Amino acid sequence: MAYAEIIKEAKELSEESSQEVLDFILFLKAKEKKSVTERKSNLLKGGLKYMADDFDETPDCFKEYM
């Protein structure tokens, strides 16, 4: 990685531009972290209102395939 080059170029920037570079670096880190850790779980938590008593039973129309 070209860390030395990044630092060299950043030192030549104005204070305002340096802040923008820092903001962009933090944005990239947050984006990378989000893509790695983003998991969708418990999507139905609290949303399932009713489940039929015979939910696990095989429907009659499929019994011939069992």
N, CA, C and O atoms as a MOPAC input file, in Angstrom:
PM7 MOZYME 1SCF
protein

 N      0.85900 1    -1.17600 1     0.00000 1
 C      0.00000 1     0.00000 1     0.00000 1
 C      0.89700 1     1.22900 1     0.00000 1
 O      2.00200 1     1.18600 1     0.54200 1
 N      0.46000 1     2.27400 1    -0.57300 1
 C      1.26200 1     3.48200 1    -0.74600 1
 C      0.95100 1     4.50800 1     0.35100 1
 O      0.58800 1     5.64800 1     0.06300 1
 N      1.10000 1     4.08400 1     1.61500 1
 C      0.79700 1     4.99700 1     2.72800 1
 C      1.68100 1     6.23200 1     2.70700 1
 O      1.20900 1     7.34400 1     2.94700 1
 N      2.95400 1     6.04000 1     2.42200 1
 C      3.89200 1     7.17000 1     2.40000 1
 C      3.47700 1     8.18600 1     1.34600 1
 O      3.56200 1     9.39300 1     1.57500 1
 N      3.02800 1     7.70000 1     0.19000 1
 C      2.59400 1     8.60700 1    -0.87400 1
 C      1.32300 1     9.34900 1    -0.47200 1
 O      1.18000 1    10.53900 1    -0.75400 1
 N      0.41600 1     8.65800 1     0.17600 1
 C     -0.82400 1     9.29100 1     0.63400 1
 C     -0.49700 1    10.39600 1     1.63500 1
 O     -1.03700 1    11.49800 1     1.54200 1
 N      0.37200 1    10.10900 1     2.57700 1
 C      0.74500 1    11.09100 1     3.59500 1
 C      1.45100 1    12.27500 1     2.94800 1
 O      1.17800 1    13.42500 1     3.29100 1
 N      2.36200 1    11.99800 1     2.01200 1
 C      3.10000 1    13.06300 1     1.32400 1
 C      2.14000 1    14.00400 1     0.60700 1
 O      2.24800 1    15.22400 1     0.73100 1
 N      1.20800 1    13.43800 1    -0.13500 1
 C      0.24900 1    14.25300 1    -0.88500 1
 C     -0.69100 1    15.00700 1     0.06300 1
 O     -1.03300 1    16.16100 1    -0.19200 1
 N     -1.10600 1    14.35900 1     1.14800 1
 C     -2.01700 1    14.99800 1     2.09800 1
 C     -1.36400 1    16.18400 1     2.78900 1
 O     -2.04300 1    17.15800 1     3.11200 1
 N     -0.06500 1    16.11900 1     3.02000 1
 C      0.65700 1    17.22200 1     3.67200 1
 C      0.67100 1    18.47300 1     2.81900 1
 O      0.81000 1    19.57700 1     3.34400 1
 N      0.53000 1    18.32000 1     1.52300 1
 C      0.55300 1    19.45700 1     0.60900 1
 C     -0.81500 1    20.12200 1     0.45700 1
 O     -0.93200 1    21.16100 1    -0.19300 1
 N     -1.83000 1    19.53500 1     1.04400 1
 C     -3.19000 1    20.07700 1     0.93600 1
 C     -3.44200 1    21.16800 1     1.96800 1
 O     -2.74600 1    21.26600 1     2.97800 1
 N     -4.45000 1    21.98200 1     1.68900 1
 C     -4.87500 1    22.98900 1     2.66800 1
 C     -5.54300 1    22.27700 1     3.84900 1
 O     -5.86500 1    21.09200 1     3.76400 1
 N     -5.74500 1    22.99200 1     4.93000 1
 C     -6.38000 1    22.42100 1     6.12100 1
 C     -7.79300 1    21.92800 1     5.79200 1
 O     -8.21000 1    20.86400 1     6.24900 1
 N     -8.51000 1    22.70200 1     5.00800 1
 C     -9.87900 1    22.33200 1     4.63400 1
 C     -9.89400 1    21.05400 1     3.79300 1
 O    -10.70700 1    20.15900 1     4.02300 1
 N     -8.99600 1    20.98200 1     2.82700 1
 C     -8.91500 1    19.79000 1     1.97500 1
 C     -8.45000 1    18.57200 1     2.76600 1
 O     -8.90000 1    17.45400 1     2.51500 1
 N     -7.54800 1    18.79000 1     3.72200 1
 C     -7.10100 1    17.68800 1     4.57000 1
 C     -8.26200 1    17.10900 1     5.36600 1
 O     -8.34700 1    15.89700 1     5.56300 1
 N     -9.15500 1    17.98500 1     5.82300 1
 C    -10.33000 1    17.53100 1     6.56500 1
 C    -11.24200 1    16.70800 1     5.66200 1
 O    -11.81700 1    15.71100 1     6.09800 1
 N    -11.37300 1    17.12600 1     4.40800 1
 C    -12.18500 1    16.36500 1     3.46000 1
 C    -11.60000 1    14.97700 1     3.22200 1
 O    -12.33300 1    13.99200 1     3.13500 1
 N    -10.27200 1    14.90900 1     3.11500 1
 C     -9.60600 1    13.61700 1     2.93400 1
 C     -9.88300 1    12.71700 1     4.13600 1
 O    -10.21000 1    11.54000 1     3.97800 1
 N     -9.75000 1    13.27800 1     5.33600 1
 C    -10.01800 1    12.51000 1     6.54800 1
 C    -11.46800 1    12.03400 1     6.58000 1
 O    -11.73500 1    10.87900 1     6.91000 1
 N    -12.39900 1    12.91400 1     6.23900 1
 C    -13.81200 1    12.53300 1     6.20100 1
 C    -14.04400 1    11.38100 1     5.21700 1
 O    -14.80900 1    10.45900 1     5.50000 1
 N    -13.38400 1    11.44200 1     4.07000 1
 C    -13.54600 1    10.39900 1     3.06200 1
 C    -12.97600 1     9.07500 1     3.54800 1
 O    -13.57000 1     8.02000 1     3.32400 1
 N    -11.83400 1     9.12900 1     4.20800 1
 C    -11.24000 1     7.91000 1     4.76900 1
 C    -12.17500 1     7.28400 1     5.79100 1
 O    -12.37400 1     6.06900 1     5.78500 1
 N    -12.74400 1     8.08900 1     6.65900 1
 C    -13.67900 1     7.57800 1     7.66900 1
 C    -14.93300 1     7.00300 1     7.01700 1
 O    -15.47300 1     5.99400 1     7.47000 1
 N    -15.38900 1     7.65500 1     5.95000 1
 C    -16.54100 1     7.14400 1     5.19800 1
 C    -16.23600 1     5.76500 1     4.61900 1
 O    -17.05000 1     4.84700 1     4.72500 1
 N    -15.05100 1     5.62200 1     4.00000 1
 C    -14.67500 1     4.33500 1     3.41100 1
 C    -14.57100 1     3.24600 1     4.47100 1
 O    -14.99200 1     2.11300 1     4.23700 1
 N    -14.01700 1     3.57600 1     5.62900 1
 C    -13.91000 1     2.59100 1     6.70800 1
 C    -15.28900 1     2.16100 1     7.19300 1
 O    -15.52600 1     0.97600 1     7.42700 1
 N    -16.19700 1     3.12200 1     7.34400 1
 C    -17.55600 1     2.80200 1     7.79800 1
 C    -18.28100 1     1.94600 1     6.76000 1
 O    -18.98700 1     0.99900 1     7.10900 1
 N    -18.10200 1     2.28200 1     5.49600 1
 C    -18.73100 1     1.51900 1     4.41400 1
 C    -18.20700 1     0.08700 1     4.39100 1
 O    -18.97700 1    -0.86000 1     4.23100 1
 N    -16.90100 1    -0.06600 1     4.55000 1
 C    -16.29200 1    -1.39300 1     4.56100 1
 C    -16.76900 1    -2.21200 1     5.75600 1
 O    -17.06800 1    -3.39900 1     5.62900 1
 N    -16.83600 1    -1.57800 1     6.89300 1
 C    -17.28400 1    -2.26900 1     8.10300 1
 C    -18.74000 1    -2.68600 1     7.97300 1
 O    -19.11600 1    -3.78600 1     8.37900 1
 N    -19.55500 1    -1.81000 1     7.40700 1
 C    -20.97700 1    -2.11100 1     7.25800 1
 C    -21.18200 1    -3.29500 1     6.32600 1
 O    -22.01000 1    -4.16300 1     6.60300 1
 N    -20.44300 1    -3.34100 1     5.22800 1
 C    -20.62600 1    -4.43500 1     4.28100 1
 C    -20.18200 1    -5.77400 1     4.87000 1
 O    -20.70400 1    -6.82000 1     4.48600 1
 N    -19.24000 1    -5.75000 1     5.78300 1
 C    -18.74800 1    -6.98600 1     6.40100 1
 C    -19.68900 1    -7.44100 1     7.50300 1
 O    -19.96000 1    -8.63500 1     7.62500 1
 N    -20.18700 1    -6.52100 1     8.30300 1
 C    -20.96200 1    -6.89600 1     9.47500 1
 C    -22.47200 1    -6.83700 1     9.27400 1
 O    -23.23000 1    -7.24000 1    10.15600 1
 N    -22.90900 1    -6.34400 1     8.13700 1
 C    -24.34700 1    -6.21200 1     7.92800 1
 C    -24.99600 1    -7.58000 1     7.79800 1
 O    -24.69300 1    -8.33600 1     6.87600 1
 N    -25.87800 1    -7.88800 1     8.71500 1
 C    -26.62000 1    -9.13500 1     8.70000 1
 C    -28.07000 1    -8.82100 1     8.99000 1
 O    -28.38700 1    -7.98500 1     9.83500 1
 N    -28.92100 1    -9.48900 1     8.29400 1
 C    -30.34300 1    -9.28900 1     8.52600 1
 C    -30.87000 1   -10.50000 1     9.26200 1
 O    -30.95900 1   -11.59300 1     8.70200 1
 N    -31.21500 1   -10.30200 1    10.50700 1
 C    -31.78000 1   -11.38300 1    11.28900 1
 C    -32.99200 1   -10.85100 1    12.03900 1
 O    -33.18000 1    -9.64100 1    12.17100 1
 N    -33.78300 1   -11.74700 1    12.51100 1
 C    -34.99900 1   -11.39800 1    13.25100 1
 C    -35.92200 1   -10.50800 1    12.42700 1
 O    -36.54900 1    -9.59300 1    12.96100 1
 N    -36.00500 1   -10.77600 1    11.13300 1
 C    -36.85300 1    -9.95400 1    10.28700 1
 C    -38.33100 1   -10.09400 1    10.65100 1
 O    -39.10500 1    -9.15100 1    10.48600 1
 N    -38.71500 1   -11.25500 1    11.13900 1
 C    -40.10900 1   -11.46600 1    11.49600 1
 C    -40.35900 1   -11.29300 1    12.99600 1
 O    -41.47700 1   -11.50200 1    13.46800 1
 N    -39.34400 1   -10.92100 1    13.72800 1
 C    -39.49600 1   -10.78400 1    15.17400 1
 C    -40.62900 1    -9.80500 1    15.48900 1
 O    -40.57200 1    -8.62800 1    15.13200 1
 N    -41.63600 1   -10.30900 1    16.15100 1
 C    -42.77100 1    -9.47100 1    16.50800 1
 C    -43.75900 1    -9.27300 1    15.36900 1
 O    -44.81500 1    -8.67600 1    15.57900 1
 N    -43.44900 1    -9.75300 1    14.17200 1
 C    -44.31300 1    -9.53200 1    13.02000 1
 C    -45.23100 1   -10.69400 1    12.72000 1
 O    -46.23300 1   -10.52100 1    12.02500 1
 N    -44.91700 1   -11.87500 1    13.22400 1
 C    -45.72800 1   -13.05300 1    12.95800 1
 C    -46.89900 1   -13.07000 1    13.93900 1
 O    -46.70800 1   -13.21700 1    15.14700 1
 N    -48.08500 1   -12.92300 1    13.41900 1
 C    -49.26900 1   -12.81400 1    14.27700 1
 C    -49.99300 1   -14.14200 1    14.47100 1
 O    -50.61400 1   -14.37800 1    15.50700 1
 N    -49.90300 1   -15.00800 1    13.45500 1
 C    -50.68800 1   -16.23800 1    13.52500 1
 C    -49.97400 1   -17.33600 1    12.74900 1
 O    -49.42600 1   -17.09700 1    11.67300 1
 N    -49.98700 1   -18.54400 1    13.30800 1
 C    -49.49500 1   -19.72100 1    12.60600 1
 C    -50.49400 1   -20.83500 1    12.84200 1
 O    -50.86700 1   -21.11900 1    13.98000 1
 N    -50.92100 1   -21.45900 1    11.76600 1
 C    -51.92500 1   -22.51300 1    11.86000 1
 C    -51.40600 1   -23.67600 1    12.69400 1
 O    -50.21100 1   -23.96900 1    12.69300 1
 N    -52.31600 1   -24.33500 1    13.40600 1
 C    -51.94900 1   -25.47500 1    14.24300 1
 C    -51.35000 1   -26.60800 1    13.41600 1
 O    -50.49100 1   -27.34200 1    13.90400 1
 N    -51.79400 1   -26.75800 1    12.17100 1
 C    -51.30800 1   -27.84300 1    11.32300 1
 C    -50.19200 1   -27.37900 1    10.37400 1
 O    -50.01200 1   -27.95600 1     9.30200 1
 N    -49.46600 1   -26.36700 1    10.75600 1
 C    -48.41700 1   -25.78300 1     9.90700 1
 C    -47.40200 1   -26.82600 1     9.44200 1
 O    -47.00500 1   -26.81400 1     8.27700 1
 N    -46.98000 1   -27.71700 1    10.31700 1
 C    -45.95100 1   -28.71100 1     9.98800 1
 C    -46.48700 1   -29.94900 1     9.27600 1
 O    -45.70300 1   -30.79100 1     8.84100 1
 N    -47.77600 1   -30.07200 1     9.15000 1
 C    -48.35600 1   -31.24700 1     8.50400 1
 C    -48.27600 1   -31.11300 1     6.98100 1
 O    -48.40000 1   -30.01600 1     6.43700 1
 N    -48.06900 1   -32.22800 1     6.31400 1
 C    -48.01200 1   -32.24100 1     4.85000 1
 C    -49.41700 1   -32.06000 1     4.29400 1
 O    -50.33500 1   -32.76400 1     4.71500 1
 N    -49.60700 1   -31.14100 1     3.36600 1
 C    -50.92400 1   -30.95800 1     2.74900 1
 C    -51.33400 1   -32.22300 1     1.98200 1
 O    -50.48500 1   -32.94100 1     1.45500 1
 N    -52.61900 1   -32.47800 1     1.93000 1
 C    -53.14900 1   -33.68000 1     1.27800 1
 C    -52.67300 1   -33.79600 1    -0.16300 1
 O    -52.39800 1   -34.90300 1    -0.62700 1
 N    -52.57100 1   -32.70400 1    -0.86600 1
 C    -52.21100 1   -32.76300 1    -2.28500 1
 C    -50.74400 1   -33.19100 1    -2.48300 1
 O    -50.37400 1   -33.55400 1    -3.60000 1
 N    -49.90100 1   -33.16200 1    -1.44600 1
 C    -48.51900 1   -33.57400 1    -1.55600 1
 C    -48.23300 1   -34.95600 1    -0.95000 1
 O    -47.12500 1   -35.47500 1    -1.08200 1
 N    -49.20800 1   -35.53200 1    -0.30400 1
 C    -48.98000 1   -36.81400 1     0.37100 1
 C    -48.60800 1   -37.92900 1    -0.58300 1
 O    -47.89300 1   -38.85200 1    -0.19300 1
 N    -49.07700 1   -37.87000 1    -1.83800 1
 C    -48.72600 1   -38.91600 1    -2.80200 1
 C    -47.23800 1   -38.86800 1    -3.16600 1
 O    -46.70700 1   -39.86400 1    -3.65700 1
 N    -46.56200 1   -37.76400 1    -2.94700 1
 C    -45.14600 1   -37.64400 1    -3.25700 1
 C    -44.25500 1   -38.05200 1    -2.09500 1
 O    -43.03800 1   -38.13700 1    -2.25800 1
 N    -44.81600 1   -38.29800 1    -0.95900 1
 C    -44.02900 1   -38.63100 1     0.23400 1
 C    -43.76800 1   -40.12000 1     0.30600 1
 O    -43.12100 1   -40.58800 1     1.24200 1

